[in-house]
Amino acid sequence: MRAFGKYRLVELLASGGMADVWRAEVAGAAGVVKEVALKRVRGEHGARSDFVRMFIEEARLASRLTHANVVQVFEFDQVDGRYYIAMELVRGRHLGQVVERAREAGVRLGLARAVHACAEVARGLSYAHRLADGGRPLGLVHRDVSPHNVLVSFEGEVKLADFGIARAMSQGGLTDPGTVKGKLAYMAPEQARGAPVDARADVFALGVVLWELCAGRRLFARDSEAATLAAVLEGAPPPPPSAWNDEVPPELDALVLAALEHEPARRTASAGELATALSRVLLRLAQAPEDWDLRALMHRLWPDGAAAPAGPGSQPTRVQPVLLAAEPPAGGTRGGEGAAAAPDVEAALAAEAAVRAPAGDATAPTRTRVAATAPSRRSVGRARIALAIASAAALAAAGAAALRWGPAARGRAAEPSPGGASPTVHSPAAEAPPDALARAPSSGPGPGPERREPAPAPPALAAPAAPAAAREEPGRPGVLHVTATPWAYVQVDGQGLGETPVTRSLAPGPHRVRLSHPRYGARELTVEIAPGRRTDRHANLTLR
């Protein structure tokens, strides 16, 4: 082990032209040893005052992010002129590696897992986008949401890496050669044009990730940077993912295409809105907890993965967060994302639920519309997810792999592999051989089977009943308002109502309420609704 200030460098996890990433240890009081991922900027870059200034500002802001779905920055400093960031060590793999490993093993990942993973990323983005200092929005934008920056731990947690030094590197002209193409395939059009961006650019990028997971193929990636850029800037509405995966329901088609709107003004307005919409779809997709349980999947794909960290990759992960004037913070979110919900919670949720249906796609293949029957709802049970995780395997970034989340549509067996050359970020050879990466036809996704037309937005929730001050009358509906710590999916009498906070008009009498959370399990209670009155219930799922 090598000493670096107060840290002991244990294992090199990733190395690139800009920085190295180490698994490191730091000793605390009473002999306690903490493991971290230590990203060290190469010494030659520390002499540039402009880079150092931007690095310090970015690291200062990144260190303020504390959320379950964001890799945490513990410290930034310098030792003998070498700047570093000490980050949370995540024991797992990045999403691109997960998809590739599943493809090689012939394991279906399924729509529910895809939706769950993207909903978790959206929650992390929503938190970062809303972060404020004394009421002043900080305007954080990630700018590099892609599979290699989505980490999945062996305990099933999903974390976005990493708000940190990447913008300082890219703005300072320090980006490693050849890395642009992988980023272009997930860039929002306005970002690809070099125009100012806000939080909606991250929504678009996550929409690309979700489209690819659902469709099982690349969306914008082509054989060259120029072709990829042209595909992103083209502006033609992409076909819905159901054109390549018959299992994608109309409501999922609609919310994916809403996130991929070319014009930011028409796009899903925020990551929080996208997270809520995805959670509603997940309630309909998940037949049982194992449908979306990433922990079980990770242990199936890497049976011995939790025992040892992954080997080093060729380059560290890179992101490009940027400080801009973003949308003002909104209330009614969970986990430190804002203040309490407004009194008329149901109206707010109804507005948030109205995911815009995209304009018709004139160039996409057509398909006879088929009425989709939603699967039966079963409660979302407890996922065995640990609170503390450790490993930086996912920091060894790899190119986005061929995506196979659902069964191929009928008659598609002879279809050539989709693709686009991979980014120059490579994973260990044993896990992602170069020829495992798919290639996309330069002309676009290409003709597919006939597709369903996207369904209109999900219906808004019913309007709340009259205020509790109204005269109590037998048979008059009452109102149930449910909140939870940290948050929960809510079912009332077996009907899924989405995430807390939830307000619902109900008939007088007893009602079964179930609250479930992927980390903290489920809680059931019976609530008596009084006619014409509001009943409030709060559950702290972290307490057993």
BALOLUM-456857 format. One line per field, with one value per residue (C-alpha): residue in one letter; x, y, z negated; chain. Coordinates in Angstrom, 1 decimal. Each point is the difference from the previous one (the first is absolute). Layout:
BALOLUM-456857
res A / ...
xx X / ...
yy Y / ...
zz Z / ...
chain A / ...
END
This chain:
BALOLUM-456857
res M / R / A / F / G / K / Y / R / L / V / E / L / L / A / S / G / G / M / A / D / V / W / R / A / E / V / A / G / A / A / G / V / V / K / E / V / A / L / K / R / V / R / G / E / H / G / A / R / S / D / F / V / R / M / F / I / E / E / A / R / L / A / S / R / L / T / H / A / N / V / V / Q / V / F / E / F / D / Q / V / D / G / R / Y / Y / I / A / M / E / L / V / R / G / R / H / L / G / Q / V / V / E / R / A / R / E / A / G / V / R / L / G / L / A / R / A / V / H / A / C / A / E / V / A / R / G / L / S / Y / A / H / R / L / A / D / G / G / R / P / L / G / L / V / H / R / D / V / S / P / H / N / V / L / V / S / F / E / G / E / V / K / L / A / D / F / G / I / A / R / A / M / S / Q / G / G / L / T / D / P / G / T / V / K / G / K / L / A / Y / M / A / P / E / Q / A / R / G / A / P / V / D / A / R / A / D / V / F / A / L / G / V / V / L / W / E / L / C / A / G / R / R / L / F / A / R / D / S / E / A / A / T / L / A / A / V / L / E / G / A / P / P / P / P / P / S / A / W / N / D / E / V / P / P / E / L / D / A / L / V / L / A / A / L / E / H / E / P / A / R / R / T / A / S / A / G / E / L / A / T / A / L / S / R / V / L / L / R / L / A / Q / A / P / E / D / W / D / L / R / A / L / M / H / R / L / W / P / D / G / A / A / A / P / A / G / P / G / S / Q / P / T / R / V / Q / P / V / L / L / A / A / E / P / P / A / G / G / T / R / G / G / E / G / A / A / A / A / P / D / V / E / A / A / L / A / A / E / A / A / V / R / A / P / A / G / D / A / T / A / P / T / R / T / R / V / A / A / T / A / P / S / R / R / S / V / G / R / A / R / I / A / L / A / I / A / S / A / A / A / L / A / A / A / G / A / A / A / L / R / W / G / P / A / A / R / G / R / A / A / E / P / S / P / G / G / A / S / P / T / V / H / S / P / A / A / E / A / P / P / D / A / L / A / R / A / P / S / S / G / P / G / P / G / P / E / R / R / E / P / A / P / A / P / P / A / L / A / A / P / A / A / P / A / A / A / R / E / E / P / G / R / P / G / V / L / H / V / T / A / T / P / W / A / Y / V / Q / V / D / G / Q / G / L / G / E / T / P / V / T / R / S / L / A / P / G / P / H / R / V / R / L / S / H / P / R / Y / G / A / R / E / L / T / V / E / I / A / P / G / R / R / T / D / R / H / A / N / L / T / L / R
xx 0.0 / 1.1 / -0.5 / -1.7 / -0.5 / -2.2 / -1.2 / 1.5 / -0.4 / -1.0 / -0.9 / -0.1 / -3.5 / 0.1 / 2.6 / -0.3 / 1.8 / -1.6 / -0.3 / 0.5 / -2.6 / 1.2 / -1.6 / 1.4 / -0.2 / 0.0 / 0.5 / -2.3 / -0.4 / 0.2 / 1.6 / -3.0 / 0.9 / -2.2 / 0.3 / -0.5 / 0.4 / 2.8 / 0.2 / 3.4 / 0.5 / 3.2 / 2.7 / 0.6 / -3.6 / 0.4 / 2.2 / -2.8 / -1.7 / -3.1 / -0.5 / 0.7 / -2.5 / -2.7 / 0.9 / -0.4 / -3.4 / -1.3 / 1.2 / -1.4 / -3.4 / 0.2 / 0.9 / -3.4 / -1.9 / -1.3 / -2.6 / -0.4 / 0.1 / 3.1 / 3.6 / 1.1 / 3.1 / 1.6 / 2.9 / 2.1 / 3.5 / 3.6 / 3.1 / 3.3 / -1.8 / -2.1 / -3.7 / -2.3 / -3.6 / -0.9 / -3.3 / -2.3 / 1.2 / -2.7 / 0.4 / -1.7 / 0.0 / -1.3 / -3.2 / 1.7 / 2.0 / -3.2 / -1.8 / 2.9 / 0.5 / -3.7 / 0.1 / 3.0 / -1.7 / -3.3 / -1.8 / -3.0 / 0.2 / -3.6 / -1.9 / -0.7 / 3.7 / 0.7 / -2.8 / 1.1 / 3.6 / -0.9 / -2.4 / 2.8 / 2.3 / -2.8 / -0.4 / 3.7 / -0.1 / -3.1 / 1.7 / 3.1 / -2.0 / -2.0 / 3.0 / 0.0 / 2.2 / -2.0 / -2.9 / 2.1 / 0.1 / 3.5 / -1.0 / 1.8 / -0.2 / 1.8 / 0.4 / 1.3 / -2.8 / 0.8 / 0.3 / 3.6 / -0.9 / -2.9 / 1.5 / -1.9 / 1.3 / 0.0 / -2.6 / -2.3 / 0.5 / 0.1 / 2.3 / 0.9 / 3.7 / 1.3 / -0.4 / 3.7 / 3.0 / -1.1 / -1.3 / 3.2 / 1.9 / -2.2 / -0.2 / 3.8 / 0.6 / 1.1 / -2.5 / 1.7 / 0.0 / -2.7 / -2.5 / -2.4 / -1.9 / -1.3 / -1.3 / -1.6 / -2.4 / -1.6 / 0.2 / -3.1 / -0.1 / 0.5 / 3.1 / 1.4 / -0.5 / 2.0 / -3.0 / -0.7 / -1.6 / -2.1 / -1.3 / -2.1 / 3.2 / 0.5 / -3.7 / 0.7 / 3.2 / -1.8 / -2.8 / 2.6 / 1.2 / -3.5 / -0.9 / 3.0 / -0.8 / -3.6 / 0.7 / 3.2 / 2.0 / 1.9 / -2.0 / 2.4 / 3.4 / 1.5 / 3.3 / 1.6 / -0.2 / -1.4 / -2.8 / -0.8 / -0.2 / -2.2 / -2.4 / -0.3 / -0.6 / -2.4 / -3.1 / -2.2 / -2.0 / 1.5 / -2.2 / -1.4 / 1.9 / -3.0 / 1.0 / 2.8 / -1.4 / -3.7 / 0.0 / 0.3 / -3.4 / -1.5 / 0.5 / 3.7 / 0.3 / -1.6 / 2.2 / 3.2 / -0.9 / -1.0 / 3.5 / 1.5 / -1.8 / 2.5 / -1.1 / 0.6 / -3.2 / -2.0 / 2.1 / -0.9 / 0.5 / 2.1 / 1.8 / -2.5 / -2.9 / 1.7 / 0.7 / -3.7 / -1.2 / 2.5 / -1.1 / -3.6 / 0.9 / 2.1 / -3.0 / -1.8 / 3.0 / 1.2 / -1.8 / 2.2 / 3.0 / 2.5 / -1.1 / 1.9 / 2.4 / 3.5 / 1.8 / -1.1 / 0.9 / 3.5 / 0.7 / -1.1 / 2.2 / 3.0 / -0.3 / 3.3 / -0.2 / -0.6 / 3.2 / 2.5 / 0.1 / 0.1 / 3.3 / 1.2 / -1.2 / 1.9 / -1.5 / -2.1 / -3.5 / -0.5 / -3.0 / -0.6 / -2.1 / -0.6 / -1.2 / -2.9 / -3.1 / -2.4 / -3.7 / -0.9 / -0.3 / -3.4 / -1.7 / -1.7 / 3.0 / 1.6 / 3.4 / 1.0 / -1.1 / -2.3 / -2.5 / -3.3 / -2.7 / -2.5 / -3.5 / -1.5 / 2.3 / -2.3 / -0.3 / 3.8 / 0.4 / -2.6 / 2.0 / 3.2 / -1.6 / -1.0 / 2.9 / -0.2 / -0.6 / 2.4 / -0.9 / -0.5 / 3.0 / -0.3 / 3.2 / -0.4 / -1.5 / -3.7 / -1.8 / -3.6 / -0.9 / -0.5 / -1.8 / 2.4 / -1.2 / 1.8 / 1.5 / -1.5 / 1.4 / 1.8 / 1.6 / 3.6 / 1.8 / 3.1 / 3.3 / 3.0 / 2.1 / 2.7 / 0.5 / 3.8 / 1.8 / 3.6 / 1.9 / 1.0 / -0.3 / -2.5 / 2.5 / 1.8 / -2.4 / -0.8 / -1.8 / -3.8 / -0.6 / -2.6 / -3.2 / -2.3 / -2.7 / -2.9 / -0.7 / 0.5 / -3.1 / -1.3 / 1.8 / 3.0 / 2.5 / 1.9 / 0.3 / 3.6 / 1.4 / -0.6 / 2.8 / 2.4 / 3.7 / 0.5 / 1.4 / 3.7 / -0.7 / 0.6 / -1.0 / 2.2 / 0.4 / -1.5 / -3.3 / -0.5 / 2.1 / 0.3 / -2.1 / -2.8 / -0.9 / -2.9 / 0.3 / -2.8 / -0.9 / 1.0 / -3.4 / -1.8 / -2.0 / -1.3 / -3.3 / -1.5 / -3.3 / -3.3 / -0.4 / -2.7 / -0.8 / 1.1 / -2.9 / -1.2 / 1.3 / -1.3 / -3.2 / 0.4 / -1.0 / -3.5 / -0.7 / 0.1 / -3.2 / -1.3 / 2.1 / -0.3 / -1.9 / -3.0 / -3.0 / 0.3 / -2.6 / -0.4 / 1.3 / 1.9 / 3.6 / 2.9 / 3.6 / 3.1 / 3.4 / 3.0 / 3.7 / 3.0 / 3.6 / 2.0 / -2.7 / -2.2 / -2.1 / -3.6 / -2.8 / -3.5 / -2.3 / 2.4 / 0.1 / 3.3 / 0.0 / 3.7 / 2.5 / -0.5 / -1.3 / -3.4 / -3.4 / -3.1 / -3.8 / -1.4 / -3.4 / -0.6 / 1.0 / 3.2 / 2.6 / 3.1 / 3.2 / 3.3 / 3.2 / 3.1 / 3.6 / 2.7 / 2.4 / -2.1 / -2.7 / -3.8 / -2.4 / -3.8 / -2.6 / -3.8 / -1.3 / -3.5 / -1.3 / -2.5 / -2.7 / 0.9 / 3.3 / 3.7 / 2.0 / 3.8 / 2.3 / 3.8 / 2.3 / 3.7 / 1.2 / 3.5 / -1.3 / -0.9
yy 0.0 / 3.5 / 3.1 / 3.0 / 2.6 / -1.6 / -2.7 / -3.4 / -0.9 / -3.6 / -0.8 / 1.8 / -0.2 / 2.2 / 2.1 / 2.6 / 3.0 / 2.4 / -1.9 / -3.3 / -1.7 / -2.0 / -2.1 / 1.7 / -0.2 / 2.6 / -0.7 / 1.6 / 0.0 / -3.2 / -1.8 / 0.3 / -0.2 / 1.4 / -0.9 / 2.6 / 0.5 / 2.5 / 1.9 / 1.7 / 2.6 / -0.5 / 2.3 / 2.0 / 1.3 / 1.4 / 2.7 / 1.6 / 2.7 / 0.0 / -3.7 / 0.1 / 2.8 / -1.9 / -3.3 / 1.5 / 1.5 / -3.2 / -2.1 / 2.4 / -0.3 / -3.8 / -0.4 / 1.4 / -2.7 / -2.6 / -2.3 / -3.8 / 0.1 / 2.2 / -1.1 / 2.1 / 2.2 / -0.1 / 2.4 / 1.9 / 1.3 / -0.2 / -1.8 / 1.5 / 1.8 / -3.0 / 0.6 / -2.8 / -0.9 / -2.7 / -1.6 / -2.7 / -3.4 / -2.0 / -3.7 / -1.0 / 0.7 / 2.7 / -0.4 / -0.7 / -2.9 / -1.4 / -0.1 / -1.5 / -2.7 / -0.9 / -0.3 / -2.3 / -2.1 / -0.1 / 1.6 / 2.2 / 3.3 / 0.9 / 3.3 / 0.3 / 0.1 / 2.5 / 2.3 / -0.4 / 0.8 / 3.1 / 1.2 / -0.2 / 2.1 / 2.5 / 0.4 / 0.7 / 2.5 / 1.7 / 0.4 / 1.6 / 2.2 / 1.4 / 0.6 / 3.5 / 2.2 / 2.3 / -0.2 / 0.7 / -2.9 / -1.2 / -1.0 / -3.4 / -1.9 / -3.4 / 0.1 / -3.6 / -2.3 / -3.3 / -3.7 / 0.2 / 2.7 / -2.0 / -2.3 / -3.1 / -1.4 / -3.6 / 0.8 / 1.4 / 3.7 / 2.4 / 3.0 / 2.7 / 0.7 / 2.6 / 3.7 / 1.0 / 1.0 / -0.9 / 3.4 / 1.6 / -2.5 / 0.4 / 3.8 / 0.1 / -2.0 / -3.1 / -2.5 / -3.2 / -0.4 / -2.2 / 0.2 / 2.4 / -2.5 / -2.0 / 3.2 / 1.3 / -2.9 / 1.1 / 3.8 / 2.2 / 1.8 / 3.4 / -1.3 / -1.5 / 3.4 / 1.6 / 2.1 / 0.7 / -3.0 / -0.5 / -3.0 / -1.1 / -1.0 / -2.7 / -1.1 / -0.5 / -2.0 / -2.3 / -0.3 / -1.4 / -2.5 / -1.1 / -0.3 / -2.2 / -2.2 / -0.5 / -0.4 / -2.2 / 2.1 / 3.3 / 3.1 / 2.6 / -1.7 / -0.3 / -1.0 / 3.4 / 3.1 / 2.0 / -2.5 / -0.2 / 3.8 / 0.2 / -2.6 / 1.9 / 3.3 / -1.3 / 0.8 / -2.8 / -1.7 / -3.4 / -3.0 / -1.3 / -2.9 / -2.2 / -0.1 / -2.4 / -1.5 / -1.1 / 0.0 / 3.7 / 1.4 / 3.2 / 2.0 / -0.8 / 0.9 / 3.4 / 1.0 / -1.1 / 2.1 / 2.9 / 0.0 / -0.1 / 3.0 / 1.9 / 3.4 / 0.5 / 1.9 / -3.1 / -2.4 / -1.5 / 3.0 / -1.5 / -3.1 / -0.1 / -0.2 / -2.8 / -1.9 / 0.2 / -1.2 / -2.9 / -1.0 / -0.2 / -2.2 / -2.2 / -0.7 / -1.4 / -1.9 / -1.8 / -3.2 / -0.9 / 1.6 / -2.2 / 1.7 / 3.2 / -1.4 / 1.1 / -1.6 / -3.5 / 0.7 / 1.3 / -3.1 / -2.2 / 1.7 / 0.3 / -2.8 / 0.9 / 3.7 / 1.2 / -1.7 / 2.0 / 3.3 / -0.1 / 0.5 / 3.4 / 1.4 / 2.1 / 3.3 / 1.5 / 1.0 / 3.5 / 2.3 / 3.6 / 1.8 / 3.7 / 2.9 / 1.8 / 1.8 / -2.9 / -0.3 / 1.2 / -2.6 / -1.5 / -1.2 / -3.3 / -2.3 / -2.5 / -0.6 / 3.6 / 1.0 / 2.8 / 1.2 / -1.7 / -0.4 / 2.7 / -0.5 / -1.0 / -2.9 / -2.0 / 2.8 / 0.3 / -3.7 / -0.1 / 2.7 / -1.9 / -3.2 / 1.4 / -1.2 / 1.6 / -2.3 / 0.8 / 1.1 / -2.8 / -1.5 / 0.2 / -1.9 / -2.9 / -3.3 / -0.4 / -2.7 / -0.9 / 1.3 / -2.7 / 0.6 / -0.7 / -1.6 / 1.1 / -2.8 / -0.7 / 2.1 / -1.6 / 1.8 / 1.1 / -1.9 / 0.5 / -0.1 / -1.0 / 3.1 / 1.0 / 3.5 / 0.1 / -1.3 / -0.1 / -0.4 / 2.1 / -2.6 / 2.0 / 2.9 / -2.1 / 1.2 / -1.9 / 0.8 / -0.5 / -3.7 / -1.6 / 0.2 / -2.9 / 0.7 / -1.8 / -2.7 / 0.7 / 0.7 / -2.7 / -0.3 / 1.9 / -2.8 / 0.9 / 3.7 / 1.2 / 1.1 / 3.7 / 2.1 / 2.8 / -0.4 / 0.0 / 2.9 / -0.3 / -0.7 / -3.7 / -2.6 / -2.9 / -2.4 / -2.9 / 1.8 / 1.9 / -1.1 / 2.6 / -2.1 / -0.1 / 3.5 / 0.4 / 2.0 / 2.3 / 0.6 / 3.5 / 0.7 / -0.2 / -2.6 / -1.4 / -1.4 / -2.1 / -1.9 / 1.8 / 2.0 / 1.1 / 3.6 / 1.6 / 0.2 / 3.3 / 1.1 / -1.9 / 1.4 / 2.6 / -0.9 / 0.7 / 3.5 / 0.1 / 0.1 / 3.1 / 1.4 / -1.7 / 3.0 / -1.0 / -1.4 / -3.6 / -2.1 / -3.7 / -1.4 / 3.2 / -0.8 / 0.7 / 0.8 / -2.1 / 1.7 / -2.3 / 0.9 / -2.1 / 0.2 / -0.2 / -0.6 / -2.9 / -1.5 / 0.1 / -2.5 / 0.5 / -3.1 / -1.6 / 3.0 / 1.6 / 3.8 / 0.8 / 1.6 / 2.0 / 2.5 / -1.4 / 1.6 / -2.0 / 0.4 / -3.1 / -1.4 / 0.1 / -3.1 / -2.2 / -0.2 / -2.1 / 2.2 / -1.6 / 2.0 / -1.6 / 1.1 / -1.9 / 0.4 / 0.1 / -2.5 / 0.3 / 1.2 / -0.7 / 1.8 / 0.3 / 3.6 / 1.0 / 2.8 / 2.3 / 1.5 / 3.6 / 0.0 / -0.2 / -2.7 / 0.3 / -3.0 / 0.0 / -3.0 / 0.0 / -3.1 / 0.3 / -1.0 / -3.6
zz 0.0 / 0.8 / -2.2 / 1.4 / -2.8 / -2.6 / 2.5 / 0.8 / 3.7 / 0.1 / 3.6 / 3.3 / 1.3 / 3.1 / 1.8 / 2.8 / 1.4 / -2.5 / -3.2 / -1.8 / -2.3 / -3.0 / -2.6 / -3.1 / -3.8 / -2.6 / -3.7 / -2.5 / -3.8 / -1.9 / 2.9 / 2.3 / 3.6 / 2.8 / 3.6 / 2.7 / 3.7 / 0.4 / 3.4 / 0.4 / 2.7 / 1.8 / -1.2 / 3.2 / -0.1 / -3.5 / 1.3 / 2.0 / -2.1 / 2.1 / -0.4 / -3.7 / -0.5 / 1.8 / -1.6 / -3.5 / 0.9 / 1.5 / -2.9 / -2.6 / 1.6 / 0.4 / -3.6 / -0.9 / 1.7 / -2.4 / 1.5 / 0.2 / 3.8 / 0.3 / -0.6 / -3.0 / 0.0 / -3.5 / 0.5 / 2.5 / -0.7 / 1.3 / -1.1 / 1.3 / 2.8 / 1.1 / -0.3 / -0.9 / -0.9 / -2.5 / 0.9 / -1.1 / 1.1 / 1.8 / 0.2 / 3.2 / 3.7 / 2.3 / 2.0 / 3.3 / -1.6 / -1.6 / 3.4 / 1.8 / -2.7 / 0.0 / 3.8 / -0.1 / -2.7 / 1.8 / -3.0 / 0.6 / -1.9 / 0.7 / 0.3 / -3.7 / -0.8 / 2.8 / -1.3 / -3.6 / 0.8 / 2.0 / -2.7 / -2.5 / 2.2 / 0.5 / -3.7 / -0.4 / 2.8 / -1.4 / -3.3 / 1.6 / 2.3 / -2.9 / -2.3 / -1.3 / -2.2 / -2.3 / 2.4 / 3.1 / 2.5 / 0.7 / 3.6 / 0.0 / 3.2 / 0.4 / 3.9 / 0.3 / -1.0 / 1.8 / -0.9 / -1.1 / -2.6 / -1.5 / -2.6 / -1.3 / -3.2 / -1.0 / -2.6 / 2.7 / -0.5 / 3.0 / -0.2 / 2.5 / 0.3 / -0.3 / -0.4 / -0.4 / 2.0 / 3.5 / 1.0 / -1.1 / 2.1 / 3.1 / -0.3 / -0.5 / 3.2 / -1.9 / 1.3 / 1.2 / 3.7 / 1.6 / -2.8 / 1.6 / 2.1 / -2.9 / -1.6 / 3.2 / 0.1 / -3.2 / 0.4 / 0.2 / 3.4 / -1.7 / -1.7 / 3.2 / 1.7 / -2.8 / -1.2 / -3.6 / -1.8 / -3.1 / -1.9 / 3.0 / 1.7 / -2.6 / 0.4 / 3.7 / -0.7 / -2.4 / 2.6 / 2.4 / -2.6 / -0.7 / 3.7 / 0.6 / -3.0 / 1.1 / 3.8 / -0.4 / 2.5 / 0.3 / 0.9 / 1.3 / 0.1 / 3.5 / 1.5 / -0.3 / -2.1 / 2.9 / 0.7 / -3.7 / -0.3 / 3.1 / -1.5 / -3.3 / 1.8 / 2.6 / -1.9 / 1.3 / -2.8 / -0.7 / 0.3 / -3.3 / -1.6 / 0.5 / 3.7 / -1.1 / -3.2 / 0.0 / -3.8 / -0.3 / -1.1 / 1.6 / -3.1 / -0.1 / 3.7 / -0.7 / -3.0 / 1.8 / 3.1 / -2.2 / -1.5 / 3.5 / 1.4 / 2.2 / -1.3 / -3.8 / -0.4 / 1.1 / -2.0 / -3.3 / -2.2 / -2.8 / -1.3 / -2.9 / 2.5 / 1.8 / -3.2 / -1.0 / 3.4 / 0.0 / -3.5 / 1.2 / 2.9 / -2.3 / -2.1 / 3.0 / 1.4 / -3.2 / -0.6 / -3.0 / -1.8 / 2.0 / 3.2 / -1.0 / -2.6 / 1.2 / -2.9 / 1.0 / 3.6 / -0.9 / -2.2 / 2.8 / 2.6 / -2.4 / -2.6 / -1.6 / 0.8 / -3.5 / -1.3 / 2.1 / 1.9 / 3.7 / 1.8 / 1.3 / 3.3 / 2.4 / -0.9 / -2.8 / 0.5 / 1.2 / -0.4 / 1.0 / -2.6 / 0.7 / -2.1 / 1.7 / -0.9 / -0.4 / -0.8 / -3.5 / -2.7 / -0.5 / -3.1 / -0.8 / 0.6 / -2.3 / -1.4 / -0.4 / 3.5 / -1.1 / -2.5 / -1.0 / 2.6 / 0.6 / -1.5 / 3.4 / 0.4 / 2.2 / 2.5 / 0.1 / 0.5 / 2.7 / 1.9 / -0.6 / 1.3 / 3.3 / 2.0 / 3.4 / 2.9 / 2.8 / 3.5 / 2.5 / 1.6 / 3.8 / 0.7 / -2.4 / 1.0 / -0.7 / -1.8 / -0.6 / -3.4 / -2.6 / -3.2 / -2.8 / -3.2 / -3.1 / -2.0 / -3.3 / -2.8 / -2.9 / -2.8 / 0.5 / -2.7 / -1.8 / 1.9 / -2.0 / 0.5 / -2.4 / -1.2 / 0.3 / 3.0 / 1.1 / 3.3 / 3.0 / 2.6 / 2.0 / 0.2 / 2.6 / 2.7 / 3.1 / 3.2 / 0.2 / 0.9 / 2.2 / -2.0 / -0.4 / -2.6 / 1.6 / 2.5 / 3.6 / 2.0 / 2.2 / 3.4 / -1.2 / -0.3 / 3.1 / -0.8 / -0.1 / -3.3 / -0.8 / -1.1 / 0.4 / -0.9 / -3.7 / -2.0 / -0.8 / -3.6 / -0.5 / -2.6 / -1.0 / 2.9 / -2.0 / -0.3 / 3.2 / 3.0 / 2.8 / 2.4 / -2.5 / 0.8 / 2.5 / 3.2 / 1.1 / 3.7 / 1.0 / 1.4 / -3.4 / -1.9 / 3.3 / 0.9 / -2.7 / -0.4 / 0.0 / -3.2 / -2.3 / 0.0 / -3.3 / -2.4 / -1.5 / -3.3 / -3.1 / -1.4 / -2.8 / -3.5 / -1.0 / -1.5 / -3.8 / -2.0 / -1.7 / -2.9 / -3.3 / -1.4 / 2.1 / -1.8 / -0.8 / 1.8 / 0.1 / 3.3 / 0.8 / 1.3 / -2.3 / 0.9 / -0.8 / 0.0 / -0.3 / -0.5 / -0.9 / -1.0 / 2.2 / 2.6 / 1.1 / 2.7 / -1.1 / 0.6 / -1.3 / 0.1 / 2.5 / 2.3 / 0.7 / -0.5 / 0.6 / -2.4 / -3.1 / -0.6 / 1.1 / -0.5 / 1.0 / -0.3 / -1.6 / -1.1 / -3.7 / -1.9 / -0.5 / 2.8 / 0.3 / 0.6 / 1.0 / 0.1 / 1.5 / 0.6 / 1.9 / -2.9 / -3.1 / 0.8 / -0.3 / -2.7 / 0.0 / -2.0 / -0.1 / 0.1 / -0.9 / 2.3 / -1.5 / 2.3 / 1.1 / -2.0 / 0.9 / -1.7 / -0.1 / -0.4 / -0.1 / -0.2 / -0.7 / 1.9 / -1.5 / -3.4 / -0.6
chain A / A / A / A / A / A / A / A / A / A / A / A / A / A / A / A / A / A / A / A / A / A / A / A / A / A / A / A / A / A / A / A / A / A / A / A / A / A / A / A / A / A / A / A / A / A / A / A / A / A / A / A / A / A / A / A / A / A / A / A / A / A / A / A / A / A / A / A / A / A / A / A / A / A / A / A / A / A / A / A / A / A / A / A / A / A / A / A / A / A / A / A / A / A / A / A / A / A / A / A / A / A / A / A / A / A / A / A / A / A / A / A / A / A / A / A / A / A / A / A / A / A / A / A / A / A / A / A / A / A / A / A / A / A / A / A / A / A / A / A / A / A / A / A / A / A / A / A / A / A / A / A / A / A / A / A / A / A / A / A / A / A / A / A / A / A / A / A / A / A / A / A / A / A / A / A / A / A / A / A / A / A / A / A / A / A / A / A / A / A / A / A / A / A / A / A / A / A / A / A / A / A / A / A / A / A / A / A / A / A / A / A / A / A / A / A / A / A / A / A / A / A / A / A / A / A / A / A / A / A / A / A / A / A / A / A / A / A / A / A / A / A / A / A / A / A / A / A / A / A / A / A / A / A / A / A / A / A / A / A / A / A / A / A / A / A / A / A / A / A / A / A / A / A / A / A / A / A / A / A / A / A / A / A / A / A / A / A / A / A / A / A / A / A / A / A / A / A / A / A / A / A / A / A / A / A / A / A / A / A / A / A / A / A / A / A / A / A / A / A / A / A / A / A / A / A / A / A / A / A / A / A / A / A / A / A / A / A / A / A / A / A / A / A / A / A / A / A / A / A / A / A / A / A / A / A / A / A / A / A / A / A / A / A / A / A / A / A / A / A / A / A / A / A / A / A / A / A / A / A / A / A / A / A / A / A / A / A / A / A / A / A / A / A / A / A / A / A / A / A / A / A / A / A / A / A / A / A / A / A / A / A / A / A / A / A / A / A / A / A / A / A / A / A / A / A / A / A / A / A / A / A / A / A / A / A / A / A / A / A / A / A / A / A / A / A / A / A / A / A / A / A / A / A / A / A / A / A / A / A / A / A / A / A / A / A / A / A / A / A / A / A / A / A / A / A / A / A / A / A / A / A / A / A / A / A / A / A / A / A / A / A / A / A / A / A / A / A / A / A / A / A / A / A / A / A / A / A / A / A / A / A / A / A / A / A / A / A / A / A / A / A / A / A / A / A / A / A / A / A / A / A / A / A / A / A / A / A / A / A / A / A / A / A
END
